[in-house]
Amino acid sequence: MGALFNNYSRRSISIVEGNGTVVKDSDGKRYLDFTSGIAVCCLGHAHPALVKAIKEQSEKIWHTSNLFDSPGQVSLAESLVKDNHFSHAFFCNSGAEANEAAIKLARKHTGKHHIITFEQSFHGRTFGAMSATGQEKIQKGFGPLVEKFTVLPFNDVEALKGAVDDSVAAIMLEIVQGEGGVNAVTDDFANAIKEICETSNILLIVDEVQTGIGRTGTRFAFEQTTLKPDIVSMAKGLGGGFPIAGILGTAELYDTFGPGTHGTTFGGNPLGVAVAQTVIDIVFQQSFLDEVKEKSAYLVQKLQEGLPPELFTVRGKGLMLGIDCGKEVGSLVAKAEEAGLLLVAAGPNVLRLLPPLTVSKAEIDEAVKILKTFLL
Ligand SMILES: *Cc1c(COP(=O)(O)O)cnc(C)c1O
């Protein structure tokens, strides 16, 4: 029994330093980090541009609160809404908080309360985000949830059509469910959502906390679908390891959050904004995104060559991939770690690969080689 609450099942290694895709533990053992701190360290560890950004900003000003103008927030918002249909941003500190903002914005804007979400989704641990989450194990023991969330089967067009009525404020989904098992939305389902949202006063919230910021090979994963969300939430990759999160919304939503209606003390502080701006300046370059796609195709090809497809199904988008092993993967994650590869599970049967977006092909080769040693 230690001084920490027991809410994580932590692995026993402690990572003390990192560079790019490689990290070292306190015994000096080297690992390829294919977790990226759960899709957070999109530029790998100790990226020189991020180190420089945080150093320089830390010598100027760390925090001012949102009592004052924030030119850094404005520039970051402008970068995030450039070349897409969004107009405005709000910054906060975590994925759950970004989803809270999205849910509050959708309810206040429509004047309606009902929100449709999906089984195996994950939206965070605060009461609103937890109530939106379609996994009982996340909710158990915490008493009454926030009302008016309806959880439907994912990718089931008929169930969705049957559940939509005038009380629905928003439909909320992940384009690729991360925690729920690396399950992508189907084209048919995306098209059905699009049609419903276009022909009714229902907003579309896309939770891009894990899929956003280049993770799937485009700036946001929705760009690879027909969907045009009214609101996206983002967090994990946005600060490359510094906690910053936010939402983007369309121009129609601008008047909904008037002064004093929503906020957060730390949200968009100058340190976070300086780091996020550096992340976006790198990741949103088309050449960088093209490389993510290319490395994704390379990794998928190597996995499919190396692992018998009748035993292992590879799925996902970009550098957010899952290997469905058809059996419990807890012990496999431990074996990978022993062999020098850090992985994270997604649901009971899926190994999730979330390398830094800067991973090299040589590191991909090395990771696949390690995977084969304990999977075959
Ligand atoms: C991680 C995650 C969240 C929660 O983010 P926190 O920063 O842990 O609050 C929400 N939605 C999705 C899709 C996530 O992957």
PDBQT file of the ligand as one rigid body, heavy atoms in Angstrom, charges set to zero:
ROOT
HETATM    1  C1  LIG A 401      -8.263   9.677 -23.707  1.00  0.00    +0.000 C 
HETATM    2  C2  LIG A 401      -9.603   9.986 -24.263  1.00  0.00    +0.000 A 
HETATM    3  C3  LIG A 401     -10.501  10.837 -23.593  1.00  0.00    +0.000 A 
HETATM    4  C4  LIG A 401     -10.204  11.377 -22.211  1.00  0.00    +0.000 C 
HETATM    5  O1  LIG A 401      -9.119  12.226 -22.189  1.00  0.00    +0.000 OA
HETATM    6  P1  LIG A 401      -8.475  12.655 -20.759  1.00  0.00    +0.000 P 
HETATM    7  O2  LIG A 401      -7.411  13.649 -21.151  1.00  0.00    +0.000 OA
HETATM    8  O3  LIG A 401      -7.941  11.410 -20.150  1.00  0.00    +0.000 OA
HETATM    9  O4  LIG A 401      -9.559  13.251 -19.973  1.00  0.00    +0.000 OA
HETATM   10  C5  LIG A 401     -11.677  11.163 -24.215  1.00  0.00    +0.000 A 
HETATM   11  N1  LIG A 401     -11.985  10.686 -25.427  1.00  0.00    +0.000 NA
HETATM   12  C6  LIG A 401     -11.165   9.854 -26.098  1.00  0.00    +0.000 A 
HETATM   13  C7  LIG A 401     -11.553   9.379 -27.445  1.00  0.00    +0.000 C 
HETATM   14  C8  LIG A 401      -9.944   9.469 -25.544  1.00  0.00    +0.000 A 
HETATM   15  O5  LIG A 401      -9.156   8.622 -26.193  1.00  0.00    +0.000 OA
ENDROOT
TORSDOF 0
